[in-house]
């Protein structure tokens, strides 16, 4: 998919279909991880990045590559220590833990986050 999904669920559905039709074995845990990371990246772009302006998902050399573009030049941060009563703040650490690689590049319109995940 190249373009801008209207909702995180649309991006997640695309990744789900991509992995099911990939012609390579993808175990259940890798599928769940891919869907979770997709949801977090798209949701964070919408909530904190000034809006999602691009999304790409593809399989490259047996790995899932996700690219999310948003309008903010602010890079994601992990806030520690977390207030036990606070909501949110778990998404980026989760992406960091599950991704094989993470690249963040500033662009003329904001930033691009590209992650790869093991399949």
Backbone atoms as SQL, in Angstrom:
CREATE TABLE atoms (id INTEGER PRIMARY KEY, chain TEXT, resi INTEGER, resn TEXT, atom TEXT, x REAL, y REAL, z REAL);
INSERT INTO atoms VALUES
  (1, 'A', 1, 'UNK', 'N', 0.853, -1.187, 0.000),
  (2, 'A', 1, 'UNK', 'CA', 0.000, 0.000, 0.000),
  (3, 'A', 1, 'UNK', 'C', 0.883, 1.229, 0.000),
  (4, 'A', 2, 'UNK', 'N', 0.555, 2.140, -0.829),
  (5, 'A', 2, 'UNK', 'CA', 1.214, 3.440, -0.848),
  (6, 'A', 2, 'UNK', 'C', 0.084, 4.438, -0.807),
  (7, 'A', 3, 'UNK', 'N', 0.112, 5.322, 0.128),
  (8, 'A', 3, 'UNK', 'CA', -0.958, 6.288, 0.262),
  (9, 'A', 3, 'UNK', 'C', -1.226, 6.556, 1.722),
  (10, 'A', 4, 'UNK', 'N', -2.400, 7.039, 1.993),
  (11, 'A', 4, 'UNK', 'CA', -2.734, 7.435, 3.352),
  (12, 'A', 4, 'UNK', 'C', -4.007, 6.732, 3.796),
  (13, 'A', 5, 'UNK', 'N', -3.882, 5.761, 4.679),
  (14, 'A', 5, 'UNK', 'CA', -5.092, 5.134, 5.208),
  (15, 'A', 5, 'UNK', 'C', -5.843, 6.134, 6.093),
  (16, 'A', 6, 'UNK', 'N', -7.145, 6.074, 6.047),
  (17, 'A', 6, 'UNK', 'CA', -7.964, 6.996, 6.841),
  (18, 'A', 6, 'UNK', 'C', -7.880, 6.678, 8.333),
  (19, 'A', 7, 'UNK', 'N', -7.707, 5.398, 8.641),
  (20, 'A', 7, 'UNK', 'CA', -7.687, 4.964, 10.044),
  (21, 'A', 7, 'UNK', 'C', -6.573, 3.946, 10.250),
  (22, 'A', 8, 'UNK', 'N', -6.146, 3.805, 11.506),
  (23, 'A', 8, 'UNK', 'CA', -5.150, 2.778, 11.825),
  (24, 'A', 8, 'UNK', 'C', -5.677, 1.399, 11.435),
  (25, 'A', 9, 'UNK', 'N', -6.967, 1.184, 11.579),
  (26, 'A', 9, 'UNK', 'CA', -7.557, -0.108, 11.222),
  (27, 'A', 9, 'UNK', 'C', -7.384, -0.404, 9.732),
  (28, 'A', 10, 'UNK', 'N', -7.451, 0.612, 8.885),
  (29, 'A', 10, 'UNK', 'CA', -7.254, 0.407, 7.445),
  (30, 'A', 10, 'UNK', 'C', -5.818, -0.039, 7.158),
  (31, 'A', 11, 'UNK', 'N', -4.854, 0.588, 7.810),
  (32, 'A', 11, 'UNK', 'CA', -3.449, 0.202, 7.642),
  (33, 'A', 11, 'UNK', 'C', -3.232, -1.213, 8.156),
  (34, 'A', 12, 'UNK', 'N', -3.806, -1.510, 9.299),
  (35, 'A', 12, 'UNK', 'CA', -3.690, -2.846, 9.893),
  (36, 'A', 12, 'UNK', 'C', -4.290, -3.901, 8.978),
  (37, 'A', 13, 'UNK', 'N', -5.444, -3.629, 8.401),
  (38, 'A', 13, 'UNK', 'CA', -6.080, -4.581, 7.484),
  (39, 'A', 13, 'UNK', 'C', -5.215, -4.809, 6.250),
  (40, 'A', 14, 'UNK', 'N', -4.592, -3.756, 5.752),
  (41, 'A', 14, 'UNK', 'CA', -3.715, -3.906, 4.599),
  (42, 'A', 14, 'UNK', 'C', -2.533, -4.817, 4.940),
  (43, 'A', 15, 'UNK', 'N', -1.911, -4.570, 6.090),
  (44, 'A', 15, 'UNK', 'CA', -0.757, -5.390, 6.497),
  (45, 'A', 15, 'UNK', 'C', -1.184, -6.837, 6.709),
  (46, 'A', 16, 'UNK', 'N', -2.318, -7.039, 7.327),
  (47, 'A', 16, 'UNK', 'CA', -2.849, -8.394, 7.524),
  (48, 'A', 16, 'UNK', 'C', -2.970, -9.115, 6.188),
  (49, 'A', 17, 'UNK', 'N', -3.597, -8.480, 5.212),
  (50, 'A', 17, 'UNK', 'CA', -3.780, -9.096, 3.893),
  (51, 'A', 17, 'UNK', 'C', -2.439, -9.297, 3.185),
  (52, 'A', 18, 'UNK', 'N', -1.549, -8.328, 3.292),
  (53, 'A', 18, 'UNK', 'CA', -0.224, -8.442, 2.687),
  (54, 'A', 18, 'UNK', 'C', 0.503, -9.679, 3.202),
  (55, 'A', 19, 'UNK', 'N', 0.492, -9.865, 4.506),
  (56, 'A', 19, 'UNK', 'CA', 1.206, -11.002, 5.093),
  (57, 'A', 19, 'UNK', 'C', 0.534, -12.330, 4.782),
  (58, 'A', 20, 'UNK', 'N', -0.784, -12.355, 4.742),
  (59, 'A', 20, 'UNK', 'CA', -1.491, -13.605, 4.425),
  (60, 'A', 20, 'UNK', 'C', -1.307, -14.011, 2.968),
  (61, 'A', 21, 'UNK', 'N', -1.075, -13.053, 2.092),
  (62, 'A', 21, 'UNK', 'CA', -0.924, -13.347, 0.662),
  (63, 'A', 21, 'UNK', 'C', 0.524, -13.300, 0.196),
  (64, 'A', 22, 'UNK', 'N', 1.471, -13.258, 1.125),
  (65, 'A', 22, 'UNK', 'CA', 2.875, -13.051, 0.783),
  (66, 'A', 22, 'UNK', 'C', 3.535, -14.259, 0.135),
  (67, 'A', 23, 'UNK', 'N', 2.986, -15.433, 0.352),
  (68, 'A', 23, 'UNK', 'CA', 3.614, -16.623, -0.198),
  (69, 'A', 23, 'UNK', 'C', 4.817, -17.096, 0.602),
  (70, 'A', 24, 'UNK', 'N', 4.997, -16.532, 1.790),
  (71, 'A', 24, 'UNK', 'CA', 6.057, -16.991, 2.693),
  (72, 'A', 24, 'UNK', 'C', 5.419, -17.300, 4.038),
  (73, 'A', 25, 'UNK', 'N', 6.020, -18.216, 4.797),
  (74, 'A', 25, 'UNK', 'CA', 5.428, -18.539, 6.097),
  (75, 'A', 25, 'UNK', 'C', 5.559, -17.369, 7.080),
  (76, 'A', 26, 'UNK', 'N', 4.458, -17.019, 7.706),
  (77, 'A', 26, 'UNK', 'CA', 4.435, -15.979, 8.735),
  (78, 'A', 26, 'UNK', 'C', 3.721, -16.578, 9.935),
  (79, 'A', 27, 'UNK', 'N', 4.457, -16.739, 11.043),
  (80, 'A', 27, 'UNK', 'CA', 3.811, -17.351, 12.211),
  (81, 'A', 27, 'UNK', 'C', 2.891, -16.353, 12.904),
  (82, 'A', 28, 'UNK', 'N', 2.045, -16.878, 13.769),
  (83, 'A', 28, 'UNK', 'CA', 1.020, -16.057, 14.415),
  (84, 'A', 28, 'UNK', 'C', 1.616, -14.914, 15.240),
  (85, 'A', 29, 'UNK', 'N', 2.714, -15.171, 15.939),
  (86, 'A', 29, 'UNK', 'CA', 3.327, -14.129, 16.765),
  (87, 'A', 29, 'UNK', 'C', 3.877, -12.995, 15.899),
  (88, 'A', 30, 'UNK', 'N', 4.511, -13.332, 14.784),
  (89, 'A', 30, 'UNK', 'CA', 5.015, -12.298, 13.875),
  (90, 'A', 30, 'UNK', 'C', 3.867, -11.478, 13.307),
  (91, 'A', 31, 'UNK', 'N', 2.745, -12.122, 12.998),
  (92, 'A', 31, 'UNK', 'CA', 1.575, -11.408, 12.493),
  (93, 'A', 31, 'UNK', 'C', 1.038, -10.437, 13.538),
  (94, 'A', 32, 'UNK', 'N', 0.901, -10.897, 14.760),
  (95, 'A', 32, 'UNK', 'CA', 0.392, -10.041, 15.836),
  (96, 'A', 32, 'UNK', 'C', 1.336, -8.866, 16.071),
  (97, 'A', 33, 'UNK', 'N', 2.642, -9.134, 16.090),
  (98, 'A', 33, 'UNK', 'CA', 3.619, -8.049, 16.272),
  (99, 'A', 33, 'UNK', 'C', 3.506, -7.022, 15.153),
  (100, 'A', 34, 'UNK', 'N', 3.383, -7.494, 13.917),
  (101, 'A', 34, 'UNK', 'CA', 3.280, -6.595, 12.763),
  (102, 'A', 34, 'UNK', 'C', 2.030, -5.723, 12.857),
  (103, 'A', 35, 'UNK', 'N', 0.923, -6.311, 13.254),
  (104, 'A', 35, 'UNK', 'CA', -0.322, -5.546, 13.358),
  (105, 'A', 35, 'UNK', 'C', -0.248, -4.530, 14.494),
  (106, 'A', 36, 'UNK', 'N', 0.371, -4.914, 15.590),
  (107, 'A', 36, 'UNK', 'CA', 0.513, -4.006, 16.727),
  (108, 'A', 36, 'UNK', 'C', 1.413, -2.815, 16.376),
  (109, 'A', 37, 'UNK', 'N', 2.546, -3.079, 15.743),
  (110, 'A', 37, 'UNK', 'CA', 3.453, -2.002, 15.364),
  (111, 'A', 37, 'UNK', 'C', 2.792, -1.083, 14.333),
  (112, 'A', 38, 'UNK', 'N', 2.084, -1.666, 13.389),
  (113, 'A', 38, 'UNK', 'CA', 1.360, -0.855, 12.393),
  (114, 'A', 38, 'UNK', 'C', 0.387, 0.095, 13.088),
  (115, 'A', 39, 'UNK', 'N', -0.398, -0.441, 13.992),
  (116, 'A', 39, 'UNK', 'CA', -1.376, 0.364, 14.719),
  (117, 'A', 39, 'UNK', 'C', -0.707, 1.486, 15.492),
  (118, 'A', 40, 'UNK', 'N', 0.367, 1.177, 16.194),
  (119, 'A', 40, 'UNK', 'CA', 1.058, 2.190, 16.995),
  (120, 'A', 40, 'UNK', 'C', 1.649, 3.296, 16.129),
  (121, 'A', 41, 'UNK', 'N', 2.310, 2.929, 15.044),
  (122, 'A', 41, 'UNK', 'CA', 2.940, 3.947, 14.199),
  (123, 'A', 41, 'UNK', 'C', 1.906, 4.870, 13.557),
  (124, 'A', 42, 'UNK', 'N', 0.846, 4.297, 13.038),
  (125, 'A', 42, 'UNK', 'CA', -0.179, 5.109, 12.377),
  (126, 'A', 42, 'UNK', 'C', -0.919, 5.976, 13.401),
  (127, 'A', 43, 'UNK', 'N', -1.269, 5.393, 14.530),
  (128, 'A', 43, 'UNK', 'CA', -1.972, 6.146, 15.571),
  (129, 'A', 43, 'UNK', 'C', -1.109, 7.285, 16.100),
  (130, 'A', 44, 'UNK', 'N', 0.174, 7.019, 16.318),
  (131, 'A', 44, 'UNK', 'CA', 1.067, 8.076, 16.808),
  (132, 'A', 44, 'UNK', 'C', 1.212, 9.198, 15.791),
  (133, 'A', 45, 'UNK', 'N', 1.273, 8.860, 14.510),
  (134, 'A', 45, 'UNK', 'CA', 1.352, 9.903, 13.475),
  (135, 'A', 45, 'UNK', 'C', 0.097, 10.762, 13.490),
  (136, 'A', 46, 'UNK', 'N', -1.044, 10.132, 13.690),
  (137, 'A', 46, 'UNK', 'CA', -2.305, 10.871, 13.709),
  (138, 'A', 46, 'UNK', 'C', -2.444, 11.717, 14.970),
  (139, 'A', 47, 'UNK', 'N', -2.053, 11.180, 16.108),
  (140, 'A', 47, 'UNK', 'CA', -2.242, 11.879, 17.385),
  (141, 'A', 47, 'UNK', 'C', -1.155, 12.899, 17.699),
  (142, 'A', 48, 'UNK', 'N', 0.089, 12.532, 17.410),
  (143, 'A', 48, 'UNK', 'CA', 1.211, 13.350, 17.858),
  (144, 'A', 48, 'UNK', 'C', 2.034, 13.948, 16.723),
  (145, 'A', 49, 'UNK', 'N', 1.814, 13.491, 15.505),
  (146, 'A', 49, 'UNK', 'CA', 2.663, 13.902, 14.394),
  (147, 'A', 49, 'UNK', 'C', 2.050, 14.898, 13.452),
  (148, 'A', 50, 'UNK', 'N', 0.962, 15.513, 13.835),
  (149, 'A', 50, 'UNK', 'CA', 0.347, 16.504, 12.965),
  (150, 'A', 50, 'UNK', 'C', -0.442, 15.917, 11.814),
  (151, 'A', 51, 'UNK', 'N', -0.629, 14.622, 11.833),
  (152, 'A', 51, 'UNK', 'CA', -1.421, 13.949, 10.806),
  (153, 'A', 51, 'UNK', 'C', -0.578, 13.024, 9.943),
  (154, 'A', 52, 'UNK', 'N', -1.152, 11.935, 9.573),
  (155, 'A', 52, 'UNK', 'CA', -0.507, 10.950, 8.711),
  (156, 'A', 52, 'UNK', 'C', -0.539, 11.451, 7.276),
  (157, 'A', 53, 'UNK', 'N', 0.632, 11.491, 6.615),
  (158, 'A', 53, 'UNK', 'CA', 0.661, 11.950, 5.225),
  (159, 'A', 53, 'UNK', 'C', 1.202, 10.889, 4.267),
  (160, 'A', 54, 'UNK', 'N', 1.628, 9.751, 4.798),
  (161, 'A', 54, 'UNK', 'CA', 2.092, 8.675, 3.934),
  (162, 'A', 54, 'UNK', 'C', 2.219, 7.371, 4.690),
  (163, 'A', 55, 'UNK', 'N', 1.958, 6.275, 4.000),
  (164, 'A', 55, 'UNK', 'CA', 2.073, 4.941, 4.593),
  (165, 'A', 55, 'UNK', 'C', 2.451, 3.949, 3.510),
  (166, 'A', 56, 'UNK', 'N', 3.471, 3.162, 3.790),
  (167, 'A', 56, 'UNK', 'CA', 3.881, 2.103, 2.882),
  (168, 'A', 56, 'UNK', 'C', 4.132, 0.844, 3.694),
  (169, 'A', 57, 'UNK', 'N', 3.684, -0.282, 3.189),
  (170, 'A', 57, 'UNK', 'CA', 3.977, -1.588, 3.793),
  (171, 'A', 57, 'UNK', 'C', 4.374, -2.521, 2.670),
  (172, 'A', 58, 'UNK', 'N', 5.518, -3.185, 2.856),
  (173, 'A', 58, 'UNK', 'CA', 5.965, -4.126, 1.834),
  (174, 'A', 58, 'UNK', 'C', 6.872, -5.163, 2.482),
  (175, 'A', 59, 'UNK', 'N', 7.052, -6.259, 1.765),
  (176, 'A', 59, 'UNK', 'CA', 7.947, -7.313, 2.227),
  (177, 'A', 59, 'UNK', 'C', 9.254, -7.170, 1.468),
  (178, 'A', 60, 'UNK', 'N', 10.345, -7.080, 2.233),
  (179, 'A', 60, 'UNK', 'CA', 11.672, -6.907, 1.666),
  (180, 'A', 60, 'UNK', 'C', 12.587, -7.966, 2.279),
  (181, 'A', 61, 'UNK', 'N', 13.085, -8.860, 1.431),
  (182, 'A', 61, 'UNK', 'CA', 14.024, -9.896, 1.879),
  (183, 'A', 61, 'UNK', 'C', 13.532, -10.637, 3.123),
  (184, 'A', 62, 'UNK', 'N', 12.267, -11.020, 3.105),
  (185, 'A', 62, 'UNK', 'CA', 11.709, -11.799, 4.206),
  (186, 'A', 62, 'UNK', 'C', 11.355, -11.022, 5.452),
  (187, 'A', 63, 'UNK', 'N', 11.415, -9.710, 5.383),
  (188, 'A', 63, 'UNK', 'CA', 11.037, -8.853, 6.513),
  (189, 'A', 63, 'UNK', 'C', 9.911, -7.931, 6.076),
  (190, 'A', 64, 'UNK', 'N', 9.094, -7.543, 7.037),
  (191, 'A', 64, 'UNK', 'CA', 8.077, -6.532, 6.775),
  (192, 'A', 64, 'UNK', 'C', 8.717, -5.167, 6.975),
  (193, 'A', 65, 'UNK', 'N', 8.551, -4.288, 6.001),
  (194, 'A', 65, 'UNK', 'CA', 9.023, -2.915, 6.116),
  (195, 'A', 65, 'UNK', 'C', 7.810, -1.997, 6.141),
  (196, 'A', 66, 'UNK', 'N', 7.711, -1.210, 7.193),
  (197, 'A', 66, 'UNK', 'CA', 6.631, -0.229, 7.340),
  (198, 'A', 66, 'UNK', 'C', 7.241, 1.161, 7.308),
  (199, 'A', 67, 'UNK', 'N', 6.635, 2.050, 6.534),
  (200, 'A', 67, 'UNK', 'CA', 7.069, 3.436, 6.484),
  (201, 'A', 67, 'UNK', 'C', 5.864, 4.329, 6.752),
  (202, 'A', 68, 'UNK', 'N', 6.023, 5.200, 7.731),
  (203, 'A', 68, 'UNK', 'CA', 4.956, 6.118, 8.120),
  (204, 'A', 68, 'UNK', 'C', 5.513, 7.538, 8.047),
  (205, 'A', 69, 'UNK', 'N', 4.779, 8.410, 7.376),
  (206, 'A', 69, 'UNK', 'CA', 5.193, 9.809, 7.246),
  (207, 'A', 69, 'UNK', 'C', 4.166, 10.696, 7.934),
  (208, 'A', 70, 'UNK', 'N', 4.659, 11.686, 8.695),
  (209, 'A', 70, 'UNK', 'CA', 3.750, 12.642, 9.325),
  (210, 'A', 70, 'UNK', 'C', 4.287, 14.047, 9.178),
  (211, 'A', 71, 'UNK', 'N', 3.563, 15.022, 9.710),
  (212, 'A', 71, 'UNK', 'CA', 3.879, 16.440, 9.517),
  (213, 'A', 71, 'UNK', 'C', 4.771, 17.040, 10.599),
  (214, 'A', 72, 'UNK', 'N', 5.173, 16.270, 11.566),
  (215, 'A', 72, 'UNK', 'CA', 5.952, 16.810, 12.674),
  (216, 'A', 72, 'UNK', 'C', 7.432, 16.452, 12.537),
  (217, 'A', 73, 'UNK', 'N', 8.296, 17.392, 12.895),
  (218, 'A', 73, 'UNK', 'CA', 9.732, 17.117, 12.940),
  (219, 'A', 73, 'UNK', 'C', 10.154, 16.576, 14.296),
  (220, 'A', 74, 'UNK', 'N', 9.217, 16.499, 15.249),
  (221, 'A', 74, 'UNK', 'CA', 9.528, 15.973, 16.579),
  (222, 'A', 74, 'UNK', 'C', 9.629, 14.460, 16.520),
  (223, 'A', 75, 'UNK', 'N', 10.767, 13.939, 16.958),
  (224, 'A', 75, 'UNK', 'CA', 10.971, 12.496, 16.970),
  (225, 'A', 75, 'UNK', 'C', 10.326, 11.900, 18.219),
  (226, 'A', 76, 'UNK', 'N', 9.883, 10.647, 18.109),
  (227, 'A', 76, 'UNK', 'CA', 9.274, 10.001, 19.278),
  (228, 'A', 76, 'UNK', 'C', 10.286, 9.893, 20.419),
  (229, 'A', 77, 'UNK', 'N', 9.778, 10.000, 21.628),
  (230, 'A', 77, 'UNK', 'CA', 10.630, 9.861, 22.809),
  (231, 'A', 77, 'UNK', 'C', 9.983, 8.888, 23.780),
  (232, 'A', 78, 'UNK', 'N', 10.804, 8.326, 24.625),
  (233, 'A', 78, 'UNK', 'CA', 10.317, 7.468, 25.695),
  (234, 'A', 78, 'UNK', 'C', 10.444, 8.253, 26.988),
  (235, 'A', 79, 'UNK', 'N', 9.337, 8.426, 27.672),
  (236, 'A', 79, 'UNK', 'CA', 9.329, 9.170, 28.922),
  (237, 'A', 79, 'UNK', 'C', 9.512, 8.172, 30.068),
  (238, 'A', 80, 'UNK', 'N', 10.528, 8.415, 30.868),
  (239, 'A', 80, 'UNK', 'CA', 10.765, 7.539, 32.020),
  (240, 'A', 80, 'UNK', 'C', 11.194, 8.422, 33.182),
  (241, 'A', 81, 'UNK', 'N', 10.829, 8.143, 34.365),
  (242, 'A', 81, 'UNK', 'CA', 9.882, 7.087, 34.732),
  (243, 'A', 81, 'UNK', 'C', 8.442, 7.511, 34.446),
  (244, 'A', 82, 'UNK', 'N', 7.643, 6.542, 34.156),
  (245, 'A', 82, 'UNK', 'CA', 6.239, 6.797, 33.852),
  (246, 'A', 82, 'UNK', 'C', 5.447, 6.967, 35.145),
  (247, 'A', 83, 'UNK', 'N', 4.500, 7.872, 35.097),
  (248, 'A', 83, 'UNK', 'CA', 3.569, 8.043, 36.206),
  (249, 'A', 83, 'UNK', 'C', 2.608, 6.856, 36.168),
  (250, 'A', 84, 'UNK', 'N', 2.516, 6.077, 37.242),
  (251, 'A', 84, 'UNK', 'CA', 1.655, 4.889, 37.232),
  (252, 'A', 84, 'UNK', 'C', 0.183, 5.188, 36.926),
  (253, 'A', 85, 'UNK', 'N', -0.257, 6.409, 37.188),
  (254, 'A', 85, 'UNK', 'CA', -1.649, 6.761, 36.929),
  (255, 'A', 85, 'UNK', 'C', -1.894, 7.331, 35.542),
  (256, 'A', 86, 'UNK', 'N', -0.836, 7.546, 34.788),
  (257, 'A', 86, 'UNK', 'CA', -0.968, 8.166, 33.459),
  (258, 'A', 86, 'UNK', 'C', -1.444, 7.147, 32.429),
  (259, 'A', 87, 'UNK', 'N', -2.149, 7.658, 31.442),
  (260, 'A', 87, 'UNK', 'CA', -2.547, 6.803, 30.320),
  (261, 'A', 87, 'UNK', 'C', -1.618, 7.074, 29.151),
  (262, 'A', 88, 'UNK', 'N', -1.452, 6.101, 28.304),
  (263, 'A', 88, 'UNK', 'CA', -0.619, 6.259, 27.120),
  (264, 'A', 88, 'UNK', 'C', 0.854, 6.157, 27.435),
  (265, 'A', 89, 'UNK', 'N', 1.658, 6.361, 26.391),
  (266, 'A', 89, 'UNK', 'CA', 3.098, 6.330, 26.556),
  (267, 'A', 89, 'UNK', 'C', 3.736, 4.965, 26.373),
  (268, 'A', 90, 'UNK', 'N', 2.955, 3.966, 26.030),
  (269, 'A', 90, 'UNK', 'CA', 3.493, 2.613, 25.881),
  (270, 'A', 90, 'UNK', 'C', 3.842, 2.266, 24.442),
  (271, 'A', 91, 'UNK', 'N', 3.307, 3.007, 23.485),
  (272, 'A', 91, 'UNK', 'CA', 3.433, 2.648, 22.079),
  (273, 'A', 91, 'UNK', 'C', 4.842, 2.681, 21.549),
  (274, 'A', 92, 'UNK', 'N', 5.569, 3.782, 21.739),
  (275, 'A', 92, 'UNK', 'CA', 6.903, 3.882, 21.176),
  (276, 'A', 92, 'UNK', 'C', 7.863, 2.855, 21.786),
  (277, 'A', 93, 'UNK', 'N', 7.872, 2.670, 23.111),
  (278, 'A', 93, 'UNK', 'CA', 8.736, 1.610, 23.658),
  (279, 'A', 93, 'UNK', 'C', 8.394, 0.225, 23.090),
  (280, 'A', 94, 'UNK', 'N', 7.125, -0.012, 22.827),
  (281, 'A', 94, 'UNK', 'CA', 6.709, -1.276, 22.235),
  (282, 'A', 94, 'UNK', 'C', 7.255, -1.412, 20.821),
  (283, 'A', 95, 'UNK', 'N', 7.162, -0.353, 20.024),
  (284, 'A', 95, 'UNK', 'CA', 7.722, -0.368, 18.671),
  (285, 'A', 95, 'UNK', 'C', 9.222, -0.641, 18.747),
  (286, 'A', 96, 'UNK', 'N', 9.926, 0.024, 19.649),
  (287, 'A', 96, 'UNK', 'CA', 11.364, -0.169, 19.789),
  (288, 'A', 96, 'UNK', 'C', 11.710, -1.613, 20.143),
  (289, 'A', 97, 'UNK', 'N', 10.901, -2.209, 20.966),
  (290, 'A', 97, 'UNK', 'CA', 11.170, -3.591, 21.399),
  (291, 'A', 97, 'UNK', 'C', 10.913, -4.600, 20.284),
  (292, 'A', 98, 'UNK', 'N', 9.880, -4.376, 19.479),
  (293, 'A', 98, 'UNK', 'CA', 9.474, -5.361, 18.477),
  (294, 'A', 98, 'UNK', 'C', 10.179, -5.204, 17.127),
  (295, 'A', 99, 'UNK', 'N', 10.629, -4.005, 16.812),
  (296, 'A', 99, 'UNK', 'CA', 11.218, -3.754, 15.493),
  (297, 'A', 99, 'UNK', 'C', 12.640, -4.301, 15.411),
  (298, 'A', 100, 'UNK', 'N', 12.973, -4.803, 14.244),
  (299, 'A', 100, 'UNK', 'CA', 14.350, -5.246, 13.946),
  (300, 'A', 100, 'UNK', 'C', 15.229, -4.027, 13.721),
  (301, 'A', 101, 'UNK', 'N', 14.738, -3.073, 12.935),
  (302, 'A', 101, 'UNK', 'CA', 15.451, -1.816, 12.704),
  (303, 'A', 101, 'UNK', 'C', 14.453, -0.666, 12.765),
  (304, 'A', 102, 'UNK', 'N', 14.960, 0.504, 13.126),
  (305, 'A', 102, 'UNK', 'CA', 14.161, 1.741, 13.134),
  (306, 'A', 102, 'UNK', 'C', 15.028, 2.844, 12.551),
  (307, 'A', 103, 'UNK', 'N', 14.496, 3.528, 11.558),
  (308, 'A', 103, 'UNK', 'CA', 15.171, 4.684, 10.980),
  (309, 'A', 103, 'UNK', 'C', 14.188, 5.849, 10.983),
  (310, 'A', 104, 'UNK', 'N', 14.659, 7.006, 11.448),
  (311, 'A', 104, 'UNK', 'CA', 13.842, 8.216, 11.456),
  (312, 'A', 104, 'UNK', 'C', 14.580, 9.269, 10.642),
  (313, 'A', 105, 'UNK', 'N', 13.897, 9.822, 9.667),
  (314, 'A', 105, 'UNK', 'CA', 14.504, 10.853, 8.823),
  (315, 'A', 105, 'UNK', 'C', 13.601, 12.073, 8.776),
  (316, 'A', 106, 'UNK', 'N', 14.200, 13.243, 8.970),
  (317, 'A', 106, 'UNK', 'CA', 13.454, 14.487, 8.815),
  (318, 'A', 106, 'UNK', 'C', 13.302, 14.771, 7.324),
  (319, 'A', 107, 'UNK', 'N', 12.137, 15.297, 6.976),
  (320, 'A', 107, 'UNK', 'CA', 11.838, 15.606, 5.582),
  (321, 'A', 107, 'UNK', 'C', 11.400, 17.064, 5.483),
  (322, 'A', 108, 'UNK', 'N', 11.140, 17.523, 4.279),
  (323, 'A', 108, 'UNK', 'CA', 10.657, 18.890, 4.088),
  (324, 'A', 108, 'UNK', 'C', 9.282, 19.091, 4.694),
  (325, 'A', 109, 'UNK', 'N', 8.520, 18.005, 4.833),
  (326, 'A', 109, 'UNK', 'CA', 7.146, 18.111, 5.338),
  (327, 'A', 109, 'UNK', 'C', 6.975, 17.570, 6.745),
  (328, 'A', 110, 'UNK', 'N', 8.030, 17.077, 7.378),
  (329, 'A', 110, 'UNK', 'CA', 7.921, 16.517, 8.728),
  (330, 'A', 110, 'UNK', 'C', 8.973, 15.454, 8.953),
  (331, 'A', 111, 'UNK', 'N', 8.527, 14.202, 9.086),
  (332, 'A', 111, 'UNK', 'CA', 9.471, 13.106, 9.277),
  (333, 'A', 111, 'UNK', 'C', 8.908, 11.817, 8.701),
  (334, 'A', 112, 'UNK', 'N', 9.820, 10.884, 8.476),
  (335, 'A', 112, 'UNK', 'CA', 9.485, 9.540, 8.046),
  (336, 'A', 112, 'UNK', 'C', 10.074, 8.563, 9.052),
  (337, 'A', 113, 'UNK', 'N', 9.266, 7.630, 9.512),
  (338, 'A', 113, 'UNK', 'CA', 9.743, 6.557, 10.374),
  (339, 'A', 113, 'UNK', 'C', 9.624, 5.264, 9.579),
  (340, 'A', 114, 'UNK', 'N', 10.744, 4.557, 9.448),
  (341, 'A', 114, 'UNK', 'CA', 10.760, 3.274, 8.736),
  (342, 'A', 114, 'UNK', 'C', 11.229, 2.205, 9.707),
  (343, 'A', 115, 'UNK', 'N', 10.433, 1.157, 9.837),
  (344, 'A', 115, 'UNK', 'CA', 10.810, 0.034, 10.698),
  (345, 'A', 115, 'UNK', 'C', 10.763, -1.254, 9.882),
  (346, 'A', 116, 'UNK', 'N', 11.574, -2.206, 10.298),
  (347, 'A', 116, 'UNK', 'CA', 11.476, -3.547, 9.740),
  (348, 'A', 116, 'UNK', 'C', 11.204, -4.507, 10.880),
  (349, 'A', 117, 'UNK', 'N', 10.474, -5.560, 10.552),
  (350, 'A', 117, 'UNK', 'CA', 10.122, -6.586, 11.541),
  (351, 'A', 117, 'UNK', 'C', 10.431, -7.961, 10.969),
  (352, 'A', 118, 'UNK', 'N', 10.898, -8.843, 11.843),
  (353, 'A', 118, 'UNK', 'CA', 11.120, -10.222, 11.443),
  (354, 'A', 118, 'UNK', 'C', 9.793, -10.878, 11.109),
  (355, 'A', 119, 'UNK', 'N', 9.798, -11.696, 10.081),
  (356, 'A', 119, 'UNK', 'CA', 8.620, -12.499, 9.763),
  (357, 'A', 119, 'UNK', 'C', 8.949, -13.951, 10.054);
